[in-house]
Amino acid sequence: MTYTYCPENIVENGIDKMRFELGDTLTEGGADTCVLCDEEYTAMLAQSKTWQKAKLECLKAIVMKLSYEVDYKVSDMSFSLSDRYKHFKAMLEELEKKQQGNTFVSKANSDVKETKPYFYLGMQENPKAW
């Protein structure tokens, strides 16, 4: 597994830009400081059609990976490993909300044939009852 980050490459859609946008740029410590390796980012970027979809899939993988980390405390020393999980979970939820909003807007703007609404006022009234 490799862990690289080159800030000059964040102008191109690739591993470096994804690491930058997700805040996973401390590559010096390898697996101890990075959430995903270069190969995992490459695989997700290759299988996703859009940048936002790739970012969403990366965040899902990160959240799943960090969900197993727990807080640890021994006398005065403590590690709050769940803080990383909470941070990435919040990012994932925000991105999912944005994508749901974009999906709704794009459907509203598409060329859909106007039809009678499925639900309408008085739809349960029986005209034969009167």
Phi and psi in radians as a Rosetta constraint file:
Dihedral C 1 N 2 CA 2 C 2 CIRCULARHARMONIC -2.080 0.35
Dihedral N 2 CA 2 C 2 N 3 CIRCULARHARMONIC 2.650 0.35
Dihedral C 2 N 3 CA 3 C 3 CIRCULARHARMONIC -2.369 0.35
Dihedral N 3 CA 3 C 3 N 4 CIRCULARHARMONIC 1.813 0.35
Dihedral C 3 N 4 CA 4 C 4 CIRCULARHARMONIC -2.252 0.35
Dihedral N 4 CA 4 C 4 N 5 CIRCULARHARMONIC 2.702 0.35
Dihedral C 4 N 5 CA 5 C 5 CIRCULARHARMONIC -2.697 0.35
Dihedral N 5 CA 5 C 5 N 6 CIRCULARHARMONIC 2.173 0.35
Dihedral C 5 N 6 CA 6 C 6 CIRCULARHARMONIC -2.194 0.35
Dihedral N 6 CA 6 C 6 N 7 CIRCULARHARMONIC 1.838 0.35
Dihedral C 6 N 7 CA 7 C 7 CIRCULARHARMONIC -1.011 0.35
Dihedral N 7 CA 7 C 7 N 8 CIRCULARHARMONIC -0.437 0.35
Dihedral C 7 N 8 CA 8 C 8 CIRCULARHARMONIC -1.174 0.35
Dihedral N 8 CA 8 C 8 N 9 CIRCULARHARMONIC -0.353 0.35
Dihedral C 8 N 9 CA 9 C 9 CIRCULARHARMONIC -1.635 0.35
Dihedral N 9 CA 9 C 9 N 10 CIRCULARHARMONIC 0.154 0.35
Dihedral C 9 N 10 CA 10 C 10 CIRCULARHARMONIC -1.317 0.35
Dihedral N 10 CA 10 C 10 N 11 CIRCULARHARMONIC -0.091 0.35
Dihedral C 10 N 11 CA 11 C 11 CIRCULARHARMONIC -1.383 0.35
Dihedral N 11 CA 11 C 11 N 12 CIRCULARHARMONIC -0.266 0.35
Dihedral C 11 N 12 CA 12 C 12 CIRCULARHARMONIC -1.872 0.35
Dihedral N 12 CA 12 C 12 N 13 CIRCULARHARMONIC 2.530 0.35
Dihedral C 12 N 13 CA 13 C 13 CIRCULARHARMONIC -1.232 0.35
Dihedral N 13 CA 13 C 13 N 14 CIRCULARHARMONIC 1.850 0.35
Dihedral C 13 N 14 CA 14 C 14 CIRCULARHARMONIC -2.908 0.35
Dihedral N 14 CA 14 C 14 N 15 CIRCULARHARMONIC -2.884 0.35
Dihedral C 14 N 15 CA 15 C 15 CIRCULARHARMONIC -1.037 0.35
Dihedral N 15 CA 15 C 15 N 16 CIRCULARHARMONIC -0.783 0.35
Dihedral C 15 N 16 CA 16 C 16 CIRCULARHARMONIC -1.103 0.35
Dihedral N 16 CA 16 C 16 N 17 CIRCULARHARMONIC -0.741 0.35
Dihedral C 16 N 17 CA 17 C 17 CIRCULARHARMONIC -1.159 0.35
Dihedral N 17 CA 17 C 17 N 18 CIRCULARHARMONIC -0.682 0.35
Dihedral C 17 N 18 CA 18 C 18 CIRCULARHARMONIC -1.147 0.35
Dihedral N 18 CA 18 C 18 N 19 CIRCULARHARMONIC -0.785 0.35
Dihedral C 18 N 19 CA 19 C 19 CIRCULARHARMONIC -1.020 0.35
Dihedral N 19 CA 19 C 19 N 20 CIRCULARHARMONIC -0.738 0.35
Dihedral C 19 N 20 CA 20 C 20 CIRCULARHARMONIC -1.104 0.35
Dihedral N 20 CA 20 C 20 N 21 CIRCULARHARMONIC -0.831 0.35
Dihedral C 20 N 21 CA 21 C 21 CIRCULARHARMONIC -1.166 0.35
Dihedral N 21 CA 21 C 21 N 22 CIRCULARHARMONIC -0.523 0.35
Dihedral C 21 N 22 CA 22 C 22 CIRCULARHARMONIC -1.612 0.35
Dihedral N 22 CA 22 C 22 N 23 CIRCULARHARMONIC -0.200 0.35
Dihedral C 22 N 23 CA 23 C 23 CIRCULARHARMONIC 1.381 0.35
Dihedral N 23 CA 23 C 23 N 24 CIRCULARHARMONIC 0.459 0.35
Dihedral C 23 N 24 CA 24 C 24 CIRCULARHARMONIC -1.838 0.35
Dihedral N 24 CA 24 C 24 N 25 CIRCULARHARMONIC 1.000 0.35
Dihedral C 24 N 25 CA 25 C 25 CIRCULARHARMONIC -1.830 0.35
Dihedral N 25 CA 25 C 25 N 26 CIRCULARHARMONIC -0.063 0.35
Dihedral C 25 N 26 CA 26 C 26 CIRCULARHARMONIC -1.485 0.35
Dihedral N 26 CA 26 C 26 N 27 CIRCULARHARMONIC 1.419 0.35
Dihedral C 26 N 27 CA 27 C 27 CIRCULARHARMONIC -1.564 0.35
Dihedral N 27 CA 27 C 27 N 28 CIRCULARHARMONIC -0.160 0.35
Dihedral C 27 N 28 CA 28 C 28 CIRCULARHARMONIC -1.076 0.35
Dihedral N 28 CA 28 C 28 N 29 CIRCULARHARMONIC -0.588 0.35
Dihedral C 28 N 29 CA 29 C 29 CIRCULARHARMONIC -1.536 0.35
Dihedral N 29 CA 29 C 29 N 30 CIRCULARHARMONIC 0.035 0.35
Dihedral C 29 N 30 CA 30 C 30 CIRCULARHARMONIC 1.093 0.35
Dihedral N 30 CA 30 C 30 N 31 CIRCULARHARMONIC -2.274 0.35
Dihedral C 30 N 31 CA 31 C 31 CIRCULARHARMONIC -1.187 0.35
Dihedral N 31 CA 31 C 31 N 32 CIRCULARHARMONIC -0.337 0.35
Dihedral C 31 N 32 CA 32 C 32 CIRCULARHARMONIC -1.304 0.35
Dihedral N 32 CA 32 C 32 N 33 CIRCULARHARMONIC -0.493 0.35
Dihedral C 32 N 33 CA 33 C 33 CIRCULARHARMONIC -1.972 0.35
Dihedral N 33 CA 33 C 33 N 34 CIRCULARHARMONIC -0.415 0.35
Dihedral C 33 N 34 CA 34 C 34 CIRCULARHARMONIC -1.666 0.35
Dihedral N 34 CA 34 C 34 N 35 CIRCULARHARMONIC 2.596 0.35
Dihedral C 34 N 35 CA 35 C 35 CIRCULARHARMONIC -1.478 0.35
Dihedral N 35 CA 35 C 35 N 36 CIRCULARHARMONIC -0.798 0.35
Dihedral C 35 N 36 CA 36 C 36 CIRCULARHARMONIC -2.165 0.35
Dihedral N 36 CA 36 C 36 N 37 CIRCULARHARMONIC 2.639 0.35
Dihedral C 36 N 37 CA 37 C 37 CIRCULARHARMONIC -1.549 0.35
Dihedral N 37 CA 37 C 37 N 38 CIRCULARHARMONIC 2.970 0.35
Dihedral C 37 N 38 CA 38 C 38 CIRCULARHARMONIC -1.029 0.35
Dihedral N 38 CA 38 C 38 N 39 CIRCULARHARMONIC -0.676 0.35
Dihedral C 38 N 39 CA 39 C 39 CIRCULARHARMONIC -1.136 0.35
Dihedral N 39 CA 39 C 39 N 40 CIRCULARHARMONIC -0.650 0.35
Dihedral C 39 N 40 CA 40 C 40 CIRCULARHARMONIC -1.177 0.35
Dihedral N 40 CA 40 C 40 N 41 CIRCULARHARMONIC -0.755 0.35
Dihedral C 40 N 41 CA 41 C 41 CIRCULARHARMONIC -1.078 0.35
Dihedral N 41 CA 41 C 41 N 42 CIRCULARHARMONIC -0.772 0.35
Dihedral C 41 N 42 CA 42 C 42 CIRCULARHARMONIC -1.053 0.35
Dihedral N 42 CA 42 C 42 N 43 CIRCULARHARMONIC -0.755 0.35
Dihedral C 42 N 43 CA 43 C 43 CIRCULARHARMONIC -1.107 0.35
Dihedral N 43 CA 43 C 43 N 44 CIRCULARHARMONIC -0.737 0.35
Dihedral C 43 N 44 CA 44 C 44 CIRCULARHARMONIC -1.248 0.35
Dihedral N 44 CA 44 C 44 N 45 CIRCULARHARMONIC -0.629 0.35
Dihedral C 44 N 45 CA 45 C 45 CIRCULARHARMONIC -1.179 0.35
Dihedral N 45 CA 45 C 45 N 46 CIRCULARHARMONIC -0.618 0.35
Dihedral C 45 N 46 CA 46 C 46 CIRCULARHARMONIC -1.254 0.35
Dihedral N 46 CA 46 C 46 N 47 CIRCULARHARMONIC -0.600 0.35
Dihedral C 46 N 47 CA 47 C 47 CIRCULARHARMONIC -1.568 0.35
Dihedral N 47 CA 47 C 47 N 48 CIRCULARHARMONIC -0.180 0.35
Dihedral C 47 N 48 CA 48 C 48 CIRCULARHARMONIC -1.684 0.35
Dihedral N 48 CA 48 C 48 N 49 CIRCULARHARMONIC 2.444 0.35
Dihedral C 48 N 49 CA 49 C 49 CIRCULARHARMONIC -1.378 0.35
Dihedral N 49 CA 49 C 49 N 50 CIRCULARHARMONIC -0.563 0.35
Dihedral C 49 N 50 CA 50 C 50 CIRCULARHARMONIC -2.143 0.35
Dihedral N 50 CA 50 C 50 N 51 CIRCULARHARMONIC 2.825 0.35
Dihedral C 50 N 51 CA 51 C 51 CIRCULARHARMONIC -1.121 0.35
Dihedral N 51 CA 51 C 51 N 52 CIRCULARHARMONIC -0.767 0.35
Dihedral C 51 N 52 CA 52 C 52 CIRCULARHARMONIC -1.115 0.35
Dihedral N 52 CA 52 C 52 N 53 CIRCULARHARMONIC -0.654 0.35
Dihedral C 52 N 53 CA 53 C 53 CIRCULARHARMONIC -1.154 0.35
Dihedral N 53 CA 53 C 53 N 54 CIRCULARHARMONIC -0.722 0.35
Dihedral C 53 N 54 CA 54 C 54 CIRCULARHARMONIC -1.112 0.35
Dihedral N 54 CA 54 C 54 N 55 CIRCULARHARMONIC -0.730 0.35
Dihedral C 54 N 55 CA 55 C 55 CIRCULARHARMONIC -1.112 0.35
Dihedral N 55 CA 55 C 55 N 56 CIRCULARHARMONIC -0.718 0.35
Dihedral C 55 N 56 CA 56 C 56 CIRCULARHARMONIC -1.100 0.35
Dihedral N 56 CA 56 C 56 N 57 CIRCULARHARMONIC -0.761 0.35
Dihedral C 56 N 57 CA 57 C 57 CIRCULARHARMONIC -1.158 0.35
Dihedral N 57 CA 57 C 57 N 58 CIRCULARHARMONIC -0.663 0.35
Dihedral C 57 N 58 CA 58 C 58 CIRCULARHARMONIC -1.106 0.35
Dihedral N 58 CA 58 C 58 N 59 CIRCULARHARMONIC -0.768 0.35
Dihedral C 58 N 59 CA 59 C 59 CIRCULARHARMONIC -1.121 0.35
Dihedral N 59 CA 59 C 59 N 60 CIRCULARHARMONIC -0.669 0.35
Dihedral C 59 N 60 CA 60 C 60 CIRCULARHARMONIC -1.081 0.35
Dihedral N 60 CA 60 C 60 N 61 CIRCULARHARMONIC -0.752 0.35
Dihedral C 60 N 61 CA 61 C 61 CIRCULARHARMONIC -1.121 0.35
Dihedral N 61 CA 61 C 61 N 62 CIRCULARHARMONIC -0.725 0.35
Dihedral C 61 N 62 CA 62 C 62 CIRCULARHARMONIC -1.121 0.35
Dihedral N 62 CA 62 C 62 N 63 CIRCULARHARMONIC -0.799 0.35
Dihedral C 62 N 63 CA 63 C 63 CIRCULARHARMONIC -1.081 0.35
Dihedral N 63 CA 63 C 63 N 64 CIRCULARHARMONIC -0.748 0.35
Dihedral C 63 N 64 CA 64 C 64 CIRCULARHARMONIC -1.097 0.35
Dihedral N 64 CA 64 C 64 N 65 CIRCULARHARMONIC -0.696 0.35
Dihedral C 64 N 65 CA 65 C 65 CIRCULARHARMONIC -1.191 0.35
Dihedral N 65 CA 65 C 65 N 66 CIRCULARHARMONIC -0.700 0.35
Dihedral C 65 N 66 CA 66 C 66 CIRCULARHARMONIC -1.456 0.35
Dihedral N 66 CA 66 C 66 N 67 CIRCULARHARMONIC -0.212 0.35
Dihedral C 66 N 67 CA 67 C 67 CIRCULARHARMONIC -1.145 0.35
Dihedral N 67 CA 67 C 67 N 68 CIRCULARHARMONIC -0.309 0.35
Dihedral C 67 N 68 CA 68 C 68 CIRCULARHARMONIC -1.565 0.35
Dihedral N 68 CA 68 C 68 N 69 CIRCULARHARMONIC -0.187 0.35
Dihedral C 68 N 69 CA 69 C 69 CIRCULARHARMONIC -1.379 0.35
Dihedral N 69 CA 69 C 69 N 70 CIRCULARHARMONIC 2.394 0.35
Dihedral C 69 N 70 CA 70 C 70 CIRCULARHARMONIC -2.132 0.35
Dihedral N 70 CA 70 C 70 N 71 CIRCULARHARMONIC 2.829 0.35
Dihedral C 70 N 71 CA 71 C 71 CIRCULARHARMONIC -1.309 0.35
Dihedral N 71 CA 71 C 71 N 72 CIRCULARHARMONIC 2.600 0.35
Dihedral C 71 N 72 CA 72 C 72 CIRCULARHARMONIC -2.403 0.35
Dihedral N 72 CA 72 C 72 N 73 CIRCULARHARMONIC 2.348 0.35
Dihedral C 72 N 73 CA 73 C 73 CIRCULARHARMONIC -2.499 0.35
Dihedral N 73 CA 73 C 73 N 74 CIRCULARHARMONIC 2.288 0.35
Dihedral C 73 N 74 CA 74 C 74 CIRCULARHARMONIC -2.337 0.35
Dihedral N 74 CA 74 C 74 N 75 CIRCULARHARMONIC 1.978 0.35
Dihedral C 74 N 75 CA 75 C 75 CIRCULARHARMONIC 0.815 0.35
Dihedral N 75 CA 75 C 75 N 76 CIRCULARHARMONIC -1.941 0.35
Dihedral C 75 N 76 CA 76 C 76 CIRCULARHARMONIC -1.574 0.35
Dihedral N 76 CA 76 C 76 N 77 CIRCULARHARMONIC -0.205 0.35
Dihedral C 76 N 77 CA 77 C 77 CIRCULARHARMONIC -1.642 0.35
Dihedral N 77 CA 77 C 77 N 78 CIRCULARHARMONIC 2.334 0.35
Dihedral C 77 N 78 CA 78 C 78 CIRCULARHARMONIC -2.537 0.35
Dihedral N 78 CA 78 C 78 N 79 CIRCULARHARMONIC 2.613 0.35
Dihedral C 78 N 79 CA 79 C 79 CIRCULARHARMONIC -2.171 0.35
Dihedral N 79 CA 79 C 79 N 80 CIRCULARHARMONIC 2.156 0.35
Dihedral C 79 N 80 CA 80 C 80 CIRCULARHARMONIC -1.777 0.35
Dihedral N 80 CA 80 C 80 N 81 CIRCULARHARMONIC 1.312 0.35
Dihedral C 80 N 81 CA 81 C 81 CIRCULARHARMONIC -1.269 0.35
Dihedral N 81 CA 81 C 81 N 82 CIRCULARHARMONIC -0.392 0.35
Dihedral C 81 N 82 CA 82 C 82 CIRCULARHARMONIC -1.238 0.35
Dihedral N 82 CA 82 C 82 N 83 CIRCULARHARMONIC -0.276 0.35
Dihedral C 82 N 83 CA 83 C 83 CIRCULARHARMONIC -1.094 0.35
Dihedral N 83 CA 83 C 83 N 84 CIRCULARHARMONIC -0.684 0.35
Dihedral C 83 N 84 CA 84 C 84 CIRCULARHARMONIC -1.095 0.35
Dihedral N 84 CA 84 C 84 N 85 CIRCULARHARMONIC -0.735 0.35
Dihedral C 84 N 85 CA 85 C 85 CIRCULARHARMONIC -1.043 0.35
Dihedral N 85 CA 85 C 85 N 86 CIRCULARHARMONIC -0.830 0.35
Dihedral C 85 N 86 CA 86 C 86 CIRCULARHARMONIC -1.060 0.35
Dihedral N 86 CA 86 C 86 N 87 CIRCULARHARMONIC -0.704 0.35
Dihedral C 86 N 87 CA 87 C 87 CIRCULARHARMONIC -1.080 0.35
Dihedral N 87 CA 87 C 87 N 88 CIRCULARHARMONIC -0.896 0.35
Dihedral C 87 N 88 CA 88 C 88 CIRCULARHARMONIC -1.233 0.35
Dihedral N 88 CA 88 C 88 N 89 CIRCULARHARMONIC -0.570 0.35
Dihedral C 88 N 89 CA 89 C 89 CIRCULARHARMONIC -1.107 0.35
Dihedral N 89 CA 89 C 89 N 90 CIRCULARHARMONIC -0.726 0.35
Dihedral C 89 N 90 CA 90 C 90 CIRCULARHARMONIC -1.113 0.35
Dihedral N 90 CA 90 C 90 N 91 CIRCULARHARMONIC -0.713 0.35
Dihedral C 90 N 91 CA 91 C 91 CIRCULARHARMONIC -1.090 0.35
Dihedral N 91 CA 91 C 91 N 92 CIRCULARHARMONIC -0.724 0.35
Dihedral C 91 N 92 CA 92 C 92 CIRCULARHARMONIC -1.110 0.35
Dihedral N 92 CA 92 C 92 N 93 CIRCULARHARMONIC -0.805 0.35
Dihedral C 92 N 93 CA 93 C 93 CIRCULARHARMONIC -1.103 0.35
Dihedral N 93 CA 93 C 93 N 94 CIRCULARHARMONIC -0.692 0.35
Dihedral C 93 N 94 CA 94 C 94 CIRCULARHARMONIC -1.120 0.35
Dihedral N 94 CA 94 C 94 N 95 CIRCULARHARMONIC -0.755 0.35
Dihedral C 94 N 95 CA 95 C 95 CIRCULARHARMONIC -1.174 0.35
Dihedral N 95 CA 95 C 95 N 96 CIRCULARHARMONIC -0.662 0.35
Dihedral C 95 N 96 CA 96 C 96 CIRCULARHARMONIC -1.124 0.35
Dihedral N 96 CA 96 C 96 N 97 CIRCULARHARMONIC -0.681 0.35
Dihedral C 96 N 97 CA 97 C 97 CIRCULARHARMONIC -1.117 0.35
Dihedral N 97 CA 97 C 97 N 98 CIRCULARHARMONIC -0.733 0.35
Dihedral C 97 N 98 CA 98 C 98 CIRCULARHARMONIC -1.084 0.35
Dihedral N 98 CA 98 C 98 N 99 CIRCULARHARMONIC -0.758 0.35
Dihedral C 98 N 99 CA 99 C 99 CIRCULARHARMONIC -1.191 0.35
Dihedral N 99 CA 99 C 99 N 100 CIRCULARHARMONIC -0.643 0.35
Dihedral C 99 N 100 CA 100 C 100 CIRCULARHARMONIC -1.135 0.35
Dihedral N 100 CA 100 C 100 N 101 CIRCULARHARMONIC -0.704 0.35
Dihedral C 100 N 101 CA 101 C 101 CIRCULARHARMONIC -1.099 0.35
Dihedral N 101 CA 101 C 101 N 102 CIRCULARHARMONIC -0.749 0.35
Dihedral C 101 N 102 CA 102 C 102 CIRCULARHARMONIC -1.154 0.35
Dihedral N 102 CA 102 C 102 N 103 CIRCULARHARMONIC -0.650 0.35
Dihedral C 102 N 103 CA 103 C 103 CIRCULARHARMONIC -1.124 0.35
Dihedral N 103 CA 103 C 103 N 104 CIRCULARHARMONIC -0.742 0.35
Dihedral C 103 N 104 CA 104 C 104 CIRCULARHARMONIC -1.108 0.35
Dihedral N 104 CA 104 C 104 N 105 CIRCULARHARMONIC -0.785 0.35
Dihedral C 104 N 105 CA 105 C 105 CIRCULARHARMONIC -1.129 0.35
Dihedral N 105 CA 105 C 105 N 106 CIRCULARHARMONIC -0.745 0.35
Dihedral C 105 N 106 CA 106 C 106 CIRCULARHARMONIC -1.156 0.35
Dihedral N 106 CA 106 C 106 N 107 CIRCULARHARMONIC -0.608 0.35
Dihedral C 106 N 107 CA 107 C 107 CIRCULARHARMONIC -1.207 0.35
Dihedral N 107 CA 107 C 107 N 108 CIRCULARHARMONIC -0.640 0.35
Dihedral C 107 N 108 CA 108 C 108 CIRCULARHARMONIC -1.173 0.35
Dihedral N 108 CA 108 C 108 N 109 CIRCULARHARMONIC -0.570 0.35
Dihedral C 108 N 109 CA 109 C 109 CIRCULARHARMONIC -1.555 0.35
Dihedral N 109 CA 109 C 109 N 110 CIRCULARHARMONIC -0.131 0.35
Dihedral C 109 N 110 CA 110 C 110 CIRCULARHARMONIC -1.302 0.35
Dihedral N 110 CA 110 C 110 N 111 CIRCULARHARMONIC 2.876 0.35
Dihedral C 110 N 111 CA 111 C 111 CIRCULARHARMONIC -1.427 0.35
Dihedral N 111 CA 111 C 111 N 112 CIRCULARHARMONIC 1.452 0.35
Dihedral C 111 N 112 CA 112 C 112 CIRCULARHARMONIC -1.813 0.35
Dihedral N 112 CA 112 C 112 N 113 CIRCULARHARMONIC 2.342 0.35
Dihedral C 112 N 113 CA 113 C 113 CIRCULARHARMONIC -1.163 0.35
Dihedral N 113 CA 113 C 113 N 114 CIRCULARHARMONIC 2.306 0.35
Dihedral C 113 N 114 CA 114 C 114 CIRCULARHARMONIC -1.211 0.35
Dihedral N 114 CA 114 C 114 N 115 CIRCULARHARMONIC 2.219 0.35
Dihedral C 114 N 115 CA 115 C 115 CIRCULARHARMONIC -2.294 0.35
Dihedral N 115 CA 115 C 115 N 116 CIRCULARHARMONIC 2.926 0.35
Dihedral C 115 N 116 CA 116 C 116 CIRCULARHARMONIC -1.153 0.35
Dihedral N 116 CA 116 C 116 N 117 CIRCULARHARMONIC 2.371 0.35
Dihedral C 116 N 117 CA 117 C 117 CIRCULARHARMONIC -1.053 0.35
Dihedral N 117 CA 117 C 117 N 118 CIRCULARHARMONIC 2.601 0.35
Dihedral C 117 N 118 CA 118 C 118 CIRCULARHARMONIC -1.134 0.35
Dihedral N 118 CA 118 C 118 N 119 CIRCULARHARMONIC -0.763 0.35
Dihedral C 118 N 119 CA 119 C 119 CIRCULARHARMONIC -1.839 0.35
Dihedral N 119 CA 119 C 119 N 120 CIRCULARHARMONIC 2.387 0.35
Dihedral C 119 N 120 CA 120 C 120 CIRCULARHARMONIC -2.616 0.35
Dihedral N 120 CA 120 C 120 N 121 CIRCULARHARMONIC 2.817 0.35
Dihedral C 120 N 121 CA 121 C 121 CIRCULARHARMONIC -1.106 0.35
Dihedral N 121 CA 121 C 121 N 122 CIRCULARHARMONIC 2.226 0.35
Dihedral C 121 N 122 CA 122 C 122 CIRCULARHARMONIC 1.474 0.35
Dihedral N 122 CA 122 C 122 N 123 CIRCULARHARMONIC 0.211 0.35
Dihedral C 122 N 123 CA 123 C 123 CIRCULARHARMONIC -1.171 0.35
Dihedral N 123 CA 123 C 123 N 124 CIRCULARHARMONIC -0.358 0.35
Dihedral C 123 N 124 CA 124 C 124 CIRCULARHARMONIC -1.688 0.35
Dihedral N 124 CA 124 C 124 N 125 CIRCULARHARMONIC -0.020 0.35
Dihedral C 124 N 125 CA 125 C 125 CIRCULARHARMONIC -1.315 0.35
Dihedral N 125 CA 125 C 125 N 126 CIRCULARHARMONIC 2.458 0.35
Dihedral C 125 N 126 CA 126 C 126 CIRCULARHARMONIC -1.756 0.35
Dihedral N 126 CA 126 C 126 N 127 CIRCULARHARMONIC 1.954 0.35
Dihedral C 126 N 127 CA 127 C 127 CIRCULARHARMONIC -1.144 0.35
Dihedral N 127 CA 127 C 127 N 128 CIRCULARHARMONIC -0.410 0.35
Dihedral C 127 N 128 CA 128 C 128 CIRCULARHARMONIC -1.401 0.35
Dihedral N 128 CA 128 C 128 N 129 CIRCULARHARMONIC -0.273 0.35
Dihedral C 128 N 129 CA 129 C 129 CIRCULARHARMONIC -1.315 0.35
Dihedral N 129 CA 129 C 129 N 130 CIRCULARHARMONIC -0.330 0.35
